[in-house]
Amino acid sequence: MHRCLQISEIILNVVAYLPQSRDLAAVALVCRAFEAPALDSLWREPGHDLLQHILGCFPDDLLEVFAALDKITLRLRRPILHKDWERPSRYCARVRSLLLKADEGSKYLDVFSLFTLSFPGDFVFPRLHILRWILGNPAAPAAATKEESDLLGFLRMLIPPTLQRFHIEQRVGGLKLLLSALPSITSRARSLTHVHLGRLRTRAAICTSGEREAISDFVLRLERLESLIVPAIDGRAFLHLAALPGLTNLRLETCLESTRIPAILPRAETFVALQTLRVESLAMSAALNFLLFISSSPLVHLSLTPVSSASIEELEEFYSQLAATELALNLDSLEQPLSQSPIAQRAVSRQALISIGACENLTSLSMYSHPPFDIDGPTLLTVASGLRSLETLRLRQNDPHSQLPLNTLIGLSALCPALALVDLTFDTTTIPSLCAIPGKRRQRRARFSEPFELAMGRSVLQGGQVFKIARFISGLFPELQSLESDWYNTNIRMSQRWEEVQEMVFDLQ
């Protein structure tokens, strides 16, 4: 063998160019120098069939394996010896990432039972870095099942000290059982950097005070967090997170208590690395508290879903205070999704949108509302005049009533030249012509010259308007990539009209 191939860095680079499993397996058989690097790469992220591959590493005379589509059944031919684990353990030690889907828990229950009973070590995958496991079936009964209890019993064998990313999701009925396993996780993996504790069908239940306390107790024991996604936390955990130097991503499914969080830390020293914040059900009193702690953070992505009871005045106050902070100049993306009870949601007011116009570096503004937005053409253009870098503008509503005339699009073409996606509901009563707008040296025709995606929301279209509006859109968007509406599952006739417009626009281009 050439001396160059005795250099480990060269071998590692050769192996890195072989993404196919069969190629890596072949290279592992070339010689001893290639065997370890190739096997490390082959087993690092083995995918969904990992447990079946491990079963194949046991001696042939040990197990009978009956493989069905939804169930792997095992039967021992003889007692398991310590040496039977030598070969499977060598390969398990190479695994760095483990992904188990929702149906794989029940499918491999016999395998988990075998491992729990006979594995001679503490951790099946002692060098595991990433664990992602979807536990339970969303359609199962509310109470935790015996099967789920057995699976969570095996979880402790999947949490080595090397674990860095822990992602587990459980249906609502089994959440208490999952949270009861958290103390065993923190005792094993204190260096977790990314944690995701999710709930299947999250809107089916509100996080109880006991569940909130269990999650918070877990969070308080993690000092190296960079990303945290959990149903809820209390004030103690919030202050702990605020002081962490490396936390960049925080997502909560439900809000903090609306009581004021004591400002123990200096404001300039809270959430010093936070870049993304998402809270999916937030009382406005808690939102204003939140704002005190994140106002000096380097936040660039903010998504807040107000509770359904939030009043128009409370929303106006929040966005007004947001516009007065340093945060307004840092934000790149701002989103307000639909509340959990969208029918009870208040309209987003004109004043709230005007306040958002102070976030001058926004590239994406996405807001969702059940009632129509309280905004007309001049007001939207006033907001857009402060958002020159805007690339995505989405004001999606479920109501077809709108105060936005179509000529608002012409104004947007001049004010926001970087726009690449618009999702608005328009009043289509009047279809304007594409008049010239002032340029630097001469008059030029209004248009978006870059590839564009246009969504017309719940805009109402009369049958006789199809050609006129198609001509208007094709002239304003010569590089249009897609055109859609939100009528496809509510009004078949209206949906068909917009489909006709889309076909005609592409014919006219």
KOLROMI-572116 format. One line per 8 residues: their letters; for each residue x, y, z of C-alpha. Coordinates in nm, 4 decimals, m for minus. Layout:
N
A) X:Y:Z ~ ...
***
This chain:
509
MHRCLQIS) 0.0000:0.0000:0.0000 ~ 0.1282:0.3448:m0.0878 ~ 0.2725:0.5393:0.2060 ~ 0.0233:0.8231:0.1503 ~ m0.2578:0.5852:0.2431 ~ m0.0949:0.5285:0.5789 ~ m0.1755:0.8881:0.6746 ~ m0.5015:0.8881:0.8724
EIILNVVA) m0.6135:1.2339:0.7461 ~ m0.6002:1.1129:0.3842 ~ m0.7982:0.8003:0.4662 ~ m1.0623:1.0089:0.6457 ~ m1.0951:1.2343:0.3399 ~ m1.1320:0.9325:0.1109 ~ m1.4051:0.7891:0.3331 ~ m1.5850:1.1263:0.3432
YLPQSRDL) m1.6377:1.1065:m0.0351 ~ m1.8238:0.7744:m0.0035 ~ m2.1783:0.8529:0.1159 ~ m2.3318:0.5238:m0.0005 ~ m2.3516:0.2481:0.2616 ~ m2.2500:m0.0247:0.0184 ~ m1.9375:0.1702:m0.0797 ~ m1.8374:0.2197:0.2835
AAVALVCR) m1.8927:m0.1495:0.3569 ~ m1.6703:m0.2438:0.0618 ~ m1.3951:m0.0007:0.1684 ~ m1.4047:m0.1434:0.5231 ~ m1.3023:m0.4811:0.3761 ~ m1.0007:m0.3437:0.1858 ~ m0.7496:m0.3547:0.4724 ~ m0.7076:m0.2822:0.8427
AFEAPALD) m0.6117:0.0822:0.7783 ~ m0.9467:0.1491:0.6087 ~ m1.1637:m0.0678:0.8318 ~ m1.2131:0.1603:1.1359 ~ m1.2702:0.4905:0.9480 ~ m1.5128:0.3264:0.7034 ~ m1.7094:0.1503:0.9780 ~ m1.7232:0.4719:1.1839
SLWREPGH) m1.8758:0.6544:0.8872 ~ m2.1096:0.3648:0.8051 ~ m2.2530:0.3437:1.1573 ~ m2.2423:0.7139:1.2528 ~ m2.5989:0.7811:1.1293 ~ m2.7416:0.4393:1.0459 ~ m3.1037:0.5507:0.9931 ~ m3.4286:0.3717:1.0734
DLLQHILG) m3.3085:0.0117:1.0361 ~ m3.0389:0.0371:1.3040 ~ m3.1960:m0.2081:1.5476 ~ m3.2412:m0.4697:1.2772 ~ m2.8767:m0.4288:1.1776 ~ m2.7725:m0.4833:1.5395 ~ m2.9807:m0.8010:1.5596 ~ m2.7847:m0.9244:1.2602
CFPDDLLE) m2.4621:m0.8921:1.4589 ~ m2.5588:m1.1585:1.7135 ~ m2.4506:m1.5229:1.6639 ~ m2.6759:m1.7185:1.4294 ~ m2.7602:m1.9787:1.6912 ~ m2.8850:m1.7261:1.9509 ~ m3.2088:m1.5790:1.8163 ~ m3.5017:m1.6539:1.5943
VFAALDKI) m3.6230:m1.3303:1.4381 ~ m3.9762:m1.3062:1.2956 ~ m4.0042:m0.9823:1.0982 ~ m4.3482:m0.8481:1.0083 ~ m4.4308:m0.5065:0.8682 ~ m4.5282:m0.3615:1.2070 ~ m4.3681:m0.6004:1.4567 ~ m4.0317:m0.7689:1.5168
TLRLRRPI) m4.0724:m1.0790:1.7331 ~ m3.7759:m1.2531:1.8956 ~ m3.7385:m1.6012:2.0403 ~ m3.4261:m1.7193:2.2239 ~ m3.2749:m2.0459:2.1117 ~ m3.0363:m2.0539:2.4103 ~ m2.9363:m1.8285:2.7036 ~ m2.7438:m1.5106:2.6163
LHKDWERP) m2.3740:m1.5128:2.7079 ~ m2.1469:m1.2158:2.7728 ~ m1.9460:m1.2908:2.4586 ~ m2.2633:m1.2737:2.2469 ~ m2.2610:m0.8950:2.3020 ~ m1.8990:m0.8420:2.1908 ~ m1.9670:m0.7925:1.8202 ~ m2.2934:m0.5877:1.8566
SRYCARVR) m2.1225:m0.3670:2.1187 ~ m1.8369:m0.2824:1.8800 ~ m2.0835:m0.1460:1.6278 ~ m2.3100:0.0223:1.8879 ~ m2.0065:0.2205:2.0068 ~ m1.9758:0.3752:1.6583 ~ m2.3333:0.5140:1.6509 ~ m2.3553:0.8914:1.6961
SLLLKADE) m2.7157:0.9608:1.5894 ~ m3.0322:0.7609:1.6651 ~ m3.3748:0.8333:1.5156 ~ m3.6835:0.6347:1.6186 ~ m4.0202:0.7088:1.4577 ~ m4.3609:0.6858:1.6258 ~ m4.4374:0.3336:1.5053 ~ m4.0931:0.1929:1.5859
GSKYLDVF) m4.1509:0.1816:1.9617 ~ m4.4151:m0.0891:1.9338 ~ m4.2399:m0.2525:1.6388 ~ m3.9159:m0.3097:1.8296 ~ m4.0608:m0.3676:2.1768 ~ m3.9146:m0.7204:2.1910 ~ m3.5730:m0.5837:2.0947 ~ m3.5876:m0.3198:2.3686
SLFTLSFP) m3.6875:m0.5865:2.6205 ~ m3.3926:m0.8023:2.5143 ~ m3.1505:m0.5119:2.5524 ~ m3.2896:m0.4138:2.8941 ~ m3.2659:m0.7724:3.0171 ~ m2.9225:m0.8738:2.8921 ~ m2.7065:m0.5764:2.7901 ~ m2.3908:m0.5931:3.0069
GDFVFPRL) m2.3129:m0.2182:3.0066 ~ m2.4829:0.1015:3.1189 ~ m2.5450:0.2572:2.7760 ~ m2.6307:0.0724:2.4556 ~ m2.4768:0.3520:2.2450 ~ m2.2001:0.4902:2.4695 ~ m2.0890:0.7646:2.2251 ~ m2.4320:0.8817:2.1133
HILRWILG) m2.4549:1.2555:2.0351 ~ m2.8097:1.2892:1.8973 ~ m3.1292:1.1119:2.0071 ~ m3.4632:1.1813:1.8388 ~ m3.7591:0.9659:1.9429 ~ m4.1297:1.0107:1.8672 ~ m4.3092:0.8176:2.1420 ~ m4.6685:0.7004:2.1337
NPAAPAAA) m4.9545:0.7192:1.8888 ~ m5.1623:1.0423:1.8812 ~ m5.4785:0.8349:1.8275 ~ m5.4159:0.6154:2.1342 ~ m5.6266:0.6461:2.4525 ~ m5.5528:0.9387:2.6821 ~ m5.3972:0.7323:2.9622 ~ m5.0389:0.6151:2.9327
TKEESDLL) m5.0196:0.2545:2.8135 ~ m4.8122:m0.0351:2.9492 ~ m4.6183:m0.0335:2.6230 ~ m4.5219:0.3328:2.6626 ~ m4.4116:0.2652:3.0201 ~ m4.1841:m0.0175:2.9008 ~ m4.0344:0.2023:2.6291 ~ m3.9593:0.4840:2.8726
GFLRMLIP) m3.7921:0.2288:3.0982 ~ m3.5486:0.1592:2.8160 ~ m3.4862:0.5314:2.7595 ~ m3.2310:0.5502:3.0412 ~ m3.0048:0.3125:2.8456 ~ m3.0024:0.5594:2.5522 ~ m2.8750:0.8594:2.7525 ~ m2.4924:0.8439:2.7760
PTLQRFHI) m2.2816:1.1338:2.9127 ~ m2.1815:1.2188:2.5526 ~ m2.5405:1.3082:2.4502 ~ m2.5706:1.6644:2.3218 ~ m2.9042:1.6775:2.1389 ~ m3.2167:1.5272:2.2931 ~ m3.5464:1.5426:2.1003 ~ m3.8431:1.3457:2.2273
EQRVGGLK) m4.2132:1.3888:2.1566 ~ m4.4984:1.2259:2.3454 ~ m4.8736:1.2385:2.3052 ~ m5.0583:1.4466:2.5634 ~ m5.1875:1.1501:2.7647 ~ m4.8380:1.0116:2.8206 ~ m4.6674:1.3418:2.9020 ~ m4.6699:1.2905:3.2808
LLLSALPS) m4.4877:0.9599:3.2377 ~ m4.2266:1.1186:3.0123 ~ m4.1674:1.4082:3.2517 ~ m4.1187:1.1588:3.5349 ~ m3.8173:1.0232:3.3437 ~ m3.6433:1.3630:3.3245 ~ m3.4485:1.3325:3.6547 ~ m3.2732:1.0214:3.5232
ITSRARSL) m3.1765:1.2108:3.2067 ~ m3.0134:1.5054:3.3841 ~ m2.8184:1.2667:3.6089 ~ m2.6637:1.1063:3.2994 ~ m2.6333:1.3838:3.0387 ~ m2.5442:1.7162:3.2021 ~ m2.3866:1.8525:2.8831 ~ m2.7027:1.8706:2.6735
THVHLGRL) m2.6946:2.1663:2.4331 ~ m3.0190:2.1092:2.2361 ~ m3.3398:1.9904:2.4070 ~ m3.6827:1.9436:2.2495 ~ m3.9632:1.8099:2.4692 ~ m4.2723:1.8146:2.2520 ~ m4.6317:1.6997:2.2687 ~ m4.8201:1.5340:1.9854
RTRAAICT) m5.1525:1.7169:1.9385 ~ m5.0245:2.0100:2.1460 ~ m5.3501:2.2046:2.1129 ~ m5.5468:1.9287:2.2829 ~ m5.4443:2.0260:2.6364 ~ m5.2927:2.3042:2.8397 ~ m4.9737:2.2425:3.0339 ~ m5.0640:2.1878:3.4010
SGEREAIS) m4.8776:2.3496:3.6896 ~ m4.7271:2.0115:3.7826 ~ m4.6002:1.9550:3.4297 ~ m4.4614:2.3086:3.4199 ~ m4.2760:2.2480:3.7468 ~ m4.1271:1.9174:3.6240 ~ m3.9998:2.0777:3.3023 ~ m3.8582:2.3739:3.4940
DFVLRLER) m3.6795:2.1449:3.7402 ~ m3.5203:1.9701:3.4410 ~ m3.4177:2.2980:3.2753 ~ m3.2586:2.4333:3.5951 ~ m3.0027:2.1522:3.5832 ~ m2.8801:2.2288:3.2318 ~ m2.5985:2.4835:3.2076 ~ m2.4878:2.4499:2.8447
LESLIVPA) m2.8155:2.4952:2.6596 ~ m2.8048:2.6481:2.3139 ~ m3.1573:2.5536:2.2019 ~ m3.4648:2.4747:2.4125 ~ m3.8133:2.3761:2.2908 ~ m4.0549:2.2783:2.5700 ~ m4.4265:2.3116:2.6512 ~ m4.3787:2.5638:2.9352
IDGRAFLH) m4.1477:2.6885:3.2106 ~ m4.1915:2.8880:3.5304 ~ m4.0236:3.2073:3.6449 ~ m3.7282:3.0257:3.8069 ~ m3.6394:2.8468:3.4844 ~ m3.6913:3.1655:3.2855 ~ m3.4345:3.3529:3.4953 ~ m3.1955:3.0591:3.4632
LAALPGLT) m3.2284:3.0690:3.0844 ~ m3.1878:3.4471:3.0805 ~ m2.8446:3.4093:3.2409 ~ m2.7126:3.1362:3.0095 ~ m2.4364:3.2679:2.7831 ~ m2.4968:3.0312:2.4915 ~ m2.8773:3.0091:2.4508 ~ m2.9628:3.1076:2.0925
NLRLETCL) m3.3052:2.9467:2.0392 ~ m3.6056:2.9352:2.2753 ~ m3.9531:2.8042:2.1970 ~ m4.2417:2.7610:2.4401 ~ m4.5740:2.6003:2.3492 ~ m4.7651:2.7826:2.6219 ~ m4.7003:3.1064:2.8064 ~ m4.5307:3.1831:3.1336
ESTRIPAI) m4.7442:3.2804:3.4282 ~ m4.8748:3.6297:3.3680 ~ m4.7339:3.7439:3.7038 ~ m4.4321:3.9708:3.6789 ~ m4.0919:3.8016:3.6720 ~ m3.8540:3.9695:3.9182 ~ m3.5731:4.1517:3.7392 ~ m3.2851:3.9993:3.9381
LPRAETFV) m3.0359:4.0318:3.6538 ~ m2.9284:4.3577:3.4896 ~ m3.1270:4.3977:3.1685 ~ m2.8132:4.4216:2.9515 ~ m2.6964:4.0797:3.0775 ~ m3.0076:3.8765:2.9921 ~ m3.0390:3.6507:2.6860 ~ m2.7059:3.7789:2.5559
ALQTLRVE) m2.6959:3.5255:2.2689 ~ m3.0679:3.4716:2.1947 ~ m3.1439:3.4896:1.8219 ~ m3.4776:3.3072:1.7850 ~ m3.7775:3.3279:2.0193 ~ m4.1154:3.1618:1.9628 ~ m4.4008:3.1524:2.2147 ~ m4.7204:2.9901:2.0905
SLAMSAAL) m4.9760:3.1094:2.3473 ~ m4.8860:3.4302:2.5239 ~ m5.0860:3.6602:2.7502 ~ m5.0046:4.0215:2.6748 ~ m4.9132:4.0930:3.0377 ~ m4.6490:3.8185:3.0134 ~ m4.5420:3.9504:2.6715 ~ m4.4637:4.2916:2.8187
NFLLFISS) m4.2573:4.1239:3.0926 ~ m4.0783:3.9221:2.8277 ~ m3.9950:4.2377:2.6382 ~ m3.8006:4.3771:2.9349 ~ m3.5641:4.0803:2.9255 ~ m3.5102:4.0512:2.5490 ~ m3.4970:4.4195:2.4563 ~ m3.1136:4.4223:2.4496
SPLVHLSL) m3.0634:4.0720:2.3091 ~ m2.9357:4.0080:1.9535 ~ m3.2763:3.8631:1.8584 ~ m3.3403:3.8355:1.4850 ~ m3.6441:3.6012:1.4667 ~ m3.9493:3.6706:1.6865 ~ m4.2779:3.4782:1.6759 ~ m4.5489:3.5447:1.9348
TPVSSASI) m4.9022:3.4025:1.9329 ~ m5.1332:3.6108:2.1558 ~ m5.3970:3.4308:2.3584 ~ m5.7467:3.4610:2.2138 ~ m5.8525:3.6997:2.4896 ~ m5.5850:3.9582:2.4003 ~ m5.7518:4.2917:2.3290 ~ m5.6735:4.5287:2.0426
EELEEFYS) m5.5391:4.7819:2.2942 ~ m5.3045:4.5262:2.4518 ~ m5.1619:4.4330:2.1111 ~ m5.1163:4.8008:2.0249 ~ m4.9300:4.8601:2.3518 ~ m4.7000:4.5612:2.2958 ~ m4.6008:4.6612:1.9424 ~ m4.5619:5.0220:2.0491
QLAATELA) m4.3181:4.9220:2.3233 ~ m4.1391:4.6829:2.0889 ~ m4.0845:4.9668:1.8408 ~ m3.9234:5.1767:2.1169 ~ m3.6551:4.9165:2.2033 ~ m3.3177:4.8348:2.0483 ~ m3.4753:4.5070:1.9455 ~ m3.6740:4.6805:1.6708
LNLDSLEQ) m3.3508:4.7534:1.4839 ~ m3.2170:4.3969:1.5163 ~ m3.5219:4.1999:1.4048 ~ m3.5007:4.0250:1.0699 ~ m3.8254:3.8268:1.0986 ~ m4.1503:3.9013:1.2867 ~ m4.4465:3.6621:1.3002 ~ m4.7844:3.6590:1.4747
PLSQSPIA) m4.9602:3.3253:1.4022 ~ m5.3293:3.2509:1.4605 ~ m5.4326:3.2039:1.8233 ~ m5.5559:2.8663:1.9476 ~ m5.9170:2.9911:1.9213 ~ m5.8985:3.1963:1.6003 ~ m6.2719:3.2763:1.5861 ~ m6.2397:3.4697:1.9138
QRAVSRQA) m5.9247:3.6497:1.7991 ~ m5.9310:4.0294:1.7747 ~ m5.8340:4.2047:1.4537 ~ m5.4800:4.3381:1.4174 ~ m5.5241:4.7136:1.4311 ~ m5.3880:4.9821:1.2038 ~ m5.1870:5.1374:1.4880 ~ m5.0153:4.8053:1.5676
LISIGACE) m4.9033:4.7697:1.2061 ~ m4.7754:5.1279:1.1978 ~ m4.5628:5.0533:1.5067 ~ m4.4151:4.7511:1.3292 ~ m4.2942:4.9891:1.0580 ~ m4.0211:5.0990:1.3026 ~ m3.8504:4.7580:1.2629 ~ m3.6588:4.8938:0.9661
NLTSLSMY) m3.4372:4.5891:0.9050 ~ m3.7193:4.3357:0.8750 ~ m3.6945:4.1041:0.5755 ~ m4.0008:3.8961:0.6710 ~ m4.3323:4.0099:0.8212 ~ m4.5977:3.7390:0.8654 ~ m4.9212:3.7963:1.0553 ~ m5.2335:3.5816:1.0645
SHPPFDID) m5.5838:3.6857:1.1638 ~ m5.9330:3.5404:1.1552 ~ m6.1080:3.8808:1.1156 ~ m5.9890:4.1197:0.8432 ~ m5.6866:4.3394:0.9051 ~ m5.7718:4.6993:0.9862 ~ m5.5516:4.8488:0.7164 ~ m5.6023:5.0336:0.3891
GPTLLTVA) m5.3690:5.1006:0.0991 ~ m5.2117:5.4294:0.2199 ~ m5.1475:5.2839:0.5663 ~ m4.9820:4.9703:0.4282 ~ m4.7612:5.1816:0.2039 ~ m4.6689:5.3961:0.5043 ~ m4.5628:5.0810:0.6896 ~ m4.3753:4.9539:0.3829
SGLRSLET) m4.1882:5.2839:0.3482 ~ m4.0074:5.1993:0.6717 ~ m3.9346:4.8395:0.5654 ~ m3.7183:4.8861:0.2577 ~ m3.5430:4.5493:0.2998 ~ m3.8672:4.3493:0.3143 ~ m3.8612:4.0227:0.1162 ~ m4.1739:3.8514:0.2543
LRLRQNDP) m4.4999:4.0307:0.3348 ~ m4.7775:3.8061:0.4588 ~ m5.0993:3.9407:0.6150 ~ m5.3228:3.6370:0.5918 ~ m5.6861:3.6574:0.7038 ~ m5.9819:3.4186:0.6951 ~ m6.2327:3.6913:0.6070 ~ m6.2754:3.8063:0.2418
HSQLPLNT) m6.3458:4.1705:0.3357 ~ m6.0524:4.3983:0.2617 ~ m5.9700:4.7687:0.2414 ~ m5.6626:4.7097:0.0244 ~ m5.7083:4.8087:m0.3415 ~ m5.5026:4.6286:m0.6048 ~ m5.2992:4.9383:m0.6836 ~ m5.1294:4.8883:m0.3438
LIGLSALC) m4.9119:4.6329:m0.5258 ~ m4.7896:4.9062:m0.7605 ~ m4.6806:5.1169:m0.4640 ~ m4.5054:4.8190:m0.3038 ~ m4.2983:4.7672:m0.6190 ~ m4.1407:5.1096:m0.5655 ~ m4.1047:5.0999:m0.1863 ~ m3.9811:4.7415:m0.1359
PALALVDL) m3.7670:4.6398:m0.4361 ~ m3.6464:4.3209:m0.2631 ~ m3.9974:4.1753:m0.2174 ~ m4.0183:3.8175:m0.3400 ~ m4.3408:3.6969:m0.1704 ~ m4.6683:3.8781:m0.1026 ~ m4.9713:3.7166:0.0635 ~ m5.2586:3.9651:0.0990
TFDTTTIP) m5.6362:3.9784:0.0563 ~ m5.7422:4.2566:m0.1795 ~ m6.0534:4.4488:m0.2743 ~ m6.0655:4.3627:m0.6463 ~ m6.3512:4.6015:m0.7353 ~ m6.1149:4.8171:m0.9416 ~ m5.8365:4.6659:m1.1509 ~ m5.5758:4.9377:m1.2183
SLCAIPGK) m5.3535:4.9895:m1.5199 ~ m4.9774:4.9710:m1.4871 ~ m4.8960:5.3402:m1.5029 ~ m4.5427:5.4713:m1.4960 ~ m4.3798:5.5590:m1.1635 ~ m4.0932:5.8029:m1.1100 ~ m3.7414:5.6712:m1.1706 ~ m3.4060:5.8363:m1.1187
RRQRRARF) m3.3639:5.9536:m1.4786 ~ m3.6866:5.8831:m1.6582 ~ m4.0311:5.7387:m1.6121 ~ m4.0430:5.3614:m1.5826 ~ m4.3209:5.1077:m1.5734 ~ m4.4170:4.9591:m1.2346 ~ m4.3051:4.5987:m1.2009 ~ m4.1365:4.3410:m0.9809
SEPFELAM) m3.8447:4.2271:m1.1951 ~ m3.7230:3.9368:m0.9781 ~ m3.8787:3.5857:m0.9398 ~ m4.1933:3.6284:m0.7325 ~ m4.4560:3.4287:m0.5397 ~ m4.8001:3.5885:m0.5100 ~ m5.0862:3.4718:m0.2872 ~ m5.4191:3.6535:m0.3174
GRSVLQGG) m5.5623:3.5179:0.0089 ~ m5.9422:3.5419:0.0247 ~ m5.9688:3.8035:m0.2515 ~ m6.3119:3.7839:m0.4185 ~ m6.3035:3.7541:m0.7980 ~ m6.5999:3.7962:m1.0317 ~ m6.6266:3.5805:m1.3418 ~ m6.5846:3.8752:m1.5811
QVFKIARF) m6.2625:3.9906:m1.4140 ~ m6.0459:3.6886:m1.4942 ~ m5.8736:3.8271:m1.8038 ~ m5.8326:4.1821:m1.6693 ~ m5.6693:4.0725:m1.3470 ~ m5.4516:3.8172:m1.5290 ~ m5.3247:4.0951:m1.7564 ~ m5.2562:4.3190:m1.4566
ISGLFPEL) m5.0653:4.0482:m1.2664 ~ m4.8624:3.9331:m1.5679 ~ m4.7531:4.2915:m1.6346 ~ m4.6599:4.3667:m1.2746 ~ m4.4905:4.0290:m1.2144 ~ m4.3087:3.9264:m1.5353 ~ m4.1061:3.6661:m1.3417 ~ m4.3987:3.5223:m1.1439
QSLESDWY) m4.3251:3.1715:m1.0155 ~ m4.6559:3.0892:m0.8457 ~ m5.0040:3.2335:m0.7950 ~ m5.2485:3.0926:m0.5433 ~ m5.5467:3.1768:m0.3238 ~ m5.6922:3.0474:0.0039 ~ m6.0249:2.9403:m0.1469 ~ m5.9260:2.5851:m0.2406
NTNIRMSQ) m6.1058:2.4124:0.0509 ~ m6.3899:2.6589:0.1167 ~ m6.5275:2.7905:m0.2141 ~ m6.4763:2.5711:m0.5182 ~ m6.6070:2.8243:m0.7707 ~ m6.3785:3.1008:m0.6411 ~ m6.0853:2.8623:m0.6336 ~ m6.1487:2.7672:m0.9970
RWEEVQEM) m6.1535:3.1329:m1.1034 ~ m5.8143:3.1942:m0.9485 ~ m5.6821:2.8794:m1.1155 ~ m5.8000:3.0247:m1.4478 ~ m5.6158:3.3470:m1.3661 ~ m5.2994:3.1513:m1.2923 ~ m5.3121:2.9635:m1.6225 ~ m5.3804:3.2850:m1.8136
VFDLQ) m5.0973:3.4710:m1.6384 ~ m4.8437:3.2097:m1.7418 ~ m4.9785:3.2180:m2.0980 ~ m4.9369:3.5964:m2.1106 ~ m4.5795:3.5960:m1.9790
***
